[in-house]
Amino acid sequence: MRSMSNSIEKPRIGLYNVTKHFKIQHGRSLKQVAVDLVKRRKATTNFTALHNVTFEVYEGEAVAVMGRNGSGKSTTLKLLTGVLRPDSGHVRIRGKVGGLLEVGAGFDPNLTGKQNIYLNGSILGMSQAQINERYDSIVEFAELGDFLDTEIKRYSSGMRARLGFAVAVHTDLDVLLVDEALSVGDAQFRKKCHKRINEMKAQGKTMFIVTHNASQVKQLCERGIVLERGKVIFDGPSEKALQVLSKGLGAIAEPKNPAAARAVNS
């Protein structure tokens, strides 16, 4: 983990006592909603996606976020990108953040691969001049050949992942958020992605990766955060985080969280 000499650095990402609620709608039709009203049954219930979550991520760190479906991983990413706002607590970001949150995010299915490079690049904050400068490198990385002149709607999920990742890693981001996109595509392309992520880490970029793939965690991440029912149950070395998952969530007592301690004392 981080040395004492680095403890005075400002985090790239900080979540401090963050809680996020959602309302779950029970009735799926007007008839069901009317019946609920007549019988005075609640049509909705509150669901807590995140409960008092606190952690910090620093420059050059690669952090894996793990947990079962519904544990709060995707909600965390949406809070970091600003798609959602917390109901309580604070989310702080330092630097430029971008993400590959789902395969093909930011693409127009009716445009070609080439056109989508410019569209997605602009969404991620690149100017046309920057995209022009990096276009050949993006194309080489994606390895899509003649398919660049084909509409995205005709791409497989693996092809969309290739193009999306190729654009994302050529932007000037300080923090890269990745949600399962690395699990798509062939082994050779995943190897290339891993190499590129390690290069970005060496440049001081921060990686925040949601994955269920133990091999990816071992190769890319020194640290793992495990979520269960919206709570952080482990935050520490990635090998230990994988043990928590393999033994069953909640099987290991929650460790001391340095970021949480700082938040309480601040």
N, C-alpha and C positions, 0 to 999 in steps of 0.2 A: 504494500500500500504506500501512500505518500509519506515522504520523509518529513521530519520536523522543519528542515530548512525550507520546504515548499509550503508550509502551513499558512504563510502570510499571503500567498497568492489569492487573487480573487477568482472565484469559480466561474466557469463558462456557463454552467447551468446550476440553478438552485431552486429547489422546491422546499417550502417552509410551512409545515403544518397545513398542507393542502388537503381540502375536502371537496368532493364533487358529488352531487346528488342528481339522480334522474327520476322522472316519473314514468312508471310502466303502465301502459294502457291495457286494461283487461279486455274490454269489449272490442270486437273486431267488426261490428256492424251497428247501424243505428238501432236496430231492434234490440240487440244485447245491451246497448247503452240505456235504452228506455226501460228495459226490465230491471237493470241495476238501480235506476232512479226510483222506480215504483217500490222496489223491495229495500230501498235505502242501503244498497250495497255500494261500497266504494268502487268506482270505475277505474281508479288508478291506485298504485302503491308506490311508495318512495323506495328507490334503490340507491345505495351508497356505493359508487364505483371506486372512490378513493376516500380513505379515512385517515386524516392527520398524517399525511405522507411527508417525510422530510429526507432529503439527501442533496448532496452537492457533487458536481462532476467538474474536473479541472482540465486545463489545457493539456492536450496530448494523451488524455486517458481514453481507453476504449472500454466501454461498459456494456455488458449484456444484461438485458432486462428479461426475466423469465417468470413463468407462472402459467397456470392452466387458463383455458378460455374463461373470460369473465373475471379474471383476477385484477384487471385495471391497467394492463399494459398499453392498449390502444388509447385509452382515455388519457394516460400520461403523455403519450406522444402528441395527441391533439391539443393538450394544454401547452406543450412546449412550442408548437407551431402557431398558437394563437387562435386555432379553430374553436376551442372552448375556453371559457374563463372559469376559475375556481369559485366555488360558493363561499369558501373561506380560506385563509392562508394566502401565500404569495408565491408567484412564479417569477424568477428573475433570469434573464438571459443576457450574456455579455458577448458581443460579436454578432456576426451574420450567421443565421441558422437556415438550413434548408434540408429537405428530406425526400427520401424515396419511400413514401408511406404505403404505397400499394402498387402493384404492377400496372404500368400504364397511366398512373396519375399524372394529370396535366397534359395528356395527349388528346388531340381531336381525331376520332376514328375515321373521319372522312378525308383527312389530309395524309399525304405521303410521309414516309419516314423522314425524308429530307426536310419537308416543311415542318414536321413536328420537332425536329432538332432546334429550329429557330423559335418555334412557339414555346417549347418547354424551357429552352435556355433563357428566354426573356422572362418567363414566370419565375425562374430561379435567380433572376437579377443580373443576367449578362446583357450587355449592349450588343447591337448587331455587329459592331466592329470586333468585339471580343469573340462572338460566335464565329464570324468569318475567320478569325485568326486560329481558332481551335477546331474548326470544322473537320479538317482532315484527320486530326488526332482522335476526335470523337468517332468518326466513321471507322477508322482503323480498330479502335477499341471494341466497337459494337460487332464487327465482323458480319455485317448483314449483306454486303455485296450489292447485287442488283436489286434486292428487295427494298432498298432505300427509295426507289421510285414507285413503290407499291403502297396502297392505302393501309394505314395502321389497323383497320378493322379486319384485314385479312391476315394479320400477324398471329402467330401462336403466343401463348403467355410467355414462353421462354424468349421469343424474339422481342416482345415488348419490354421484358426485363433487361435484356441486353442494351436496348436503346436508352431506356430510362436511366440505367446505372451509368452508362457511358456519358450521358449529358451531365448527370449529377456530380460525377467525380472530376469534371473539368470546370466546375464553377469555383469562384473564390469564396468558399464558405469557411467559417471558423468551426462550425458544428454541423456534422452530418448525421441525420436521423434516418435509420433504415428499419423498416418493418417487414420482416420475412421475405423481402425481395431477393435476398441472397440464396434462398432455398430453391429458386426457380432457375432452370437452365441446366446445361450439361456440366460435367465435372471439370472439364478443361476451362470453361468460362468462369466457374466459381473459383477456380485456382487463380485465375487472372484478377478477379475481383478482390480476393484476399490479399494478393500482392499489392494491389493499388491501395487498399485500406491501410496496410502496414506502411506504405510510402507516405500516405497522408498523416498517419500517426507520427512518423519521424519528422514531419514538417511542423508538428505542434497542433495539428487539427484534432478536434475532439469527436469521438465516435460514440453514438448512443444507439445500440442495436437490439431490436426485439427478435429473438430467435428461440426455437425449440431444439436446434441442432447442436448437440454436445460437441461435435467435432469443430464447428465454427466457433463456439465459445472458447475452446482450448487454443485454437489457432489465432484468434483475433483479440480476445479480451482478457485483461489481467484481473478484472473485477466483475462480480455478478451481483445484481440486485434481484431478489426473489420476492414477488408479490403474491399474496393470498387474500382473497376476498377484500381487496382494496387496501391492504396493509402491507408494509415492508416487514417481512419476517426474517430476512437475512440481507446483509450488505457487507460484502467482504471479498476475499480471493475467489476467483472464478471456479477453481477446483472444488472449493468448499461449497460454493453455491450449487454446483452440479450434484454434490453429495446430498444436499438438502432435497433437491428434486427427486433423486433416485430413491431416497428413503421414504419419500412421501412428504408433501407440504405440511409444515407445522410440526414435523417430527423433531426438529432441532429448535431449541429455545432461541428467541430473538436476541442477537448480540447487541452490544452497545454500539450505537450509531454516532460517530463523532459529529456529523453534521447536525443531528438532532440535538445533541448536547450543546452545540454552539448556538443553535436557534433558541433554545430555552434560556440560555444565559445572556443572549444579546438584548 
